[in-house]
């Protein structure tokens, strides 16, 4: 079996599971097993695909496409043929493996977690359609097919977030996620249209080749920058980046396994994956904007997570922050490490979300960490796996997060060394310290100390095997050994050095543009595109590796130390500190007032505008219509009276007058010849008399 056929089978297995589970679930309680068996099969085939591609076709990009719609020759465009297809490169097969692994463990975890739910089979069917949609994003070779599956992911996430739609908070969260994502998708769609108008194709490679030949939108690098930023709008929405990050924390209203699948490892990672796919067309200016957005998205949610008490919301804001890390890394040119962090983060963040689900399940759906405590004695396996994933997220040595996060931080230091700009370095290391602090705050308040709610603590117990096994698997993948035998290697192992390479566009010298520069220009390097696309940047990253290890270890250790001082050893009083910095505390606790601002400006503004339109319609439009109707009625009454009085009066007068004349004339029309002769003679006499007078 060739790899394309295998990938097609992998793509449609979840869709088959969705269809069979949905319809069989109406009659059979065991229908959920269909979806679970098919997902396990899909994961096995994904492993086969991964191994075959990386062992036998390491440096090959395997592409298969077919004509989907042939529009023929269109005026001003020429012949237009829309193609769909599959592209298998190392990035795609690694991402597909990640999607199916996370999907499989979430399916298995959900068997016990969702047991007893009245829509049990439907839940697993929804997981299937989501996995199908996500796999389509991973395998596609063109931007149109990407957009189709992009919207399918949005639909399936809407169904899963609002799965318990009888809860108003869940239904509101699903609508919020759907609407906010549509805002970003509008920009993405506009970018796709600009690409199609310029290049008459949706294929990634054909677009790259056209740019390499010097063909740009409207023959301007500026418009290529605009196109790239419009496409990036889709990633802003899907990956919950500033300022469209507000939907992700609310999406925690969905079942916890859904949070692990959609909002930790796969759907939110789709935006980062999309930028990885279109990376070669992003100009230096576009990358700079992307880097800044990523940095802001990393910093703001990290500060919000410091004060949140809902266990899932802390992890949600952590997810937004880490996605910002990845976007920032792509913006400054640390392409490989951004993708590497995407993979490692998927494993340990899914472990954390499923671990939180284990805690919530044990605590009878309690999510407030202020009401927990002491659970490490009751749930030792959950605690151990949660702690290991927390260490990975904090970037502690010997974990996968240390490998990928240090690569990103080394990229920020390299950028600073070449440009003198400390913005990205400051954000990167500050967020690393904040991450370590709020994650260990979460661990300590949840698992350490004395129980805050004795009744729920007494009933707490370790979760069943099907919920524990995924935690063990994912926490195991958070250890460095799966990625490199040497955790302090500057290349961070084979994932970076052998499998994933940053793509470039090779152009003839005559068509070379600044954003395509592969070698630094003469003189000092002070331009963003010259830095991110230069060999000097790569060398600077290697040089920054050792300082990064010590500096990142120091800031992470500092964050952990302060968490211990505040919450474990109680040497510092968090409540007193919060009182001293009340405005900053309130800013963090109230999520920088983004929801309030959006509700006031956009939601309130929309309602106010709609109320104005209603008033305008009722008062002005209806006033004009009603006034016109009244005027018409008045004119019609005047017209009616004029018709009945004047017109009908004249007509009737003429009739009566004619009748009167007729009565008079009738006296003369006797029918007697003698009378007529007398009248004639009498008339002649009168005429003779008249003429004689003249």
ZIBEL-V54968 format. One line per field, one symbol per residue. psi: psi as a letter, one per 30 degrees, with the letter a starting at -180 (. if undefined). burial: 1 if it has 9 or more other C-alpha atoms within 8 Angstrom, else 0. A space follows every 50 residues. Layout:
psi->???
burial->???
This chain:
psi->kleeeeeeeeefeeeeeeeeeeefffekfgffeeeeeeeeeeeeeeeeee eeefefhegkjkkkllkekjfakkkffakjkkkllkkjaeeeeeeeeeee eeeeeeeeefeeegkfkfheeeeeeeeeeeeeeeeeeeflglfeeeeefe eeeeeeeeeeegeiffkeeeeeeeeeeeeeeeeefeeeeeeeeeeeeefg lfkeeeeeeeefggklkghkeefeeeeeeeefeeeeeeghlkggfffeef ffflkeeeeeeegeedeffeeeeeeeegeffkleeeeeeeeeeeeefeee eeeefefkfkeeeeeeeeeeeeeeeeeeeeeggieeeeeeeeeeeeefee eeeeeeeeeeeeghgkfjffgbkgffeeieeeeeeeeeeeeeefhklgle eeeeeeeeeeeeeeeefffgjgeeeeeeeeeeeeeeefefeeeefeflak kfjeeeeefklklleffeeeeeeeeefgkffffkfjfgkffhafeefeek kkkljkllefgklefgkfkklkakjgkeeeefglfeeeeeeeefeeeeee eeeeeeeeeeeeeeeefefhfkjeeeeeeeheeeeeeeeghggeeeeeee eeeeeeeeeeeeeeeeeeeeeeeeeeeeeeeeeeeeeeeeeeeeeeeeee eeeeeeeeeeeeeeefffifgkeeeeeeeeeeeeeeeeeeeee.
burial->00010110011111101111110110000011011101110110111011 01110001000010001000000100000111111111110111111111 11111111111110000001111111111111111111111110111011 01111111111111000001111111110111111111111101110111 11110111111111011000101111111111111111111101111110 11111111111111111111111111010111111111111111111111 11111111111111111111111111111111111111111111111111 11111111111110000111111111011111101111111111110111 11111111111111111110000110111111111111111111111110 10000110010110011101110110111110110010000111111011 00001010001100111001000010011111111010011101100110 01101111111111111101000000010000001011101000001111 11111100000000111101111000000000000000001111011110 00000000000000000000000000000000000000000000
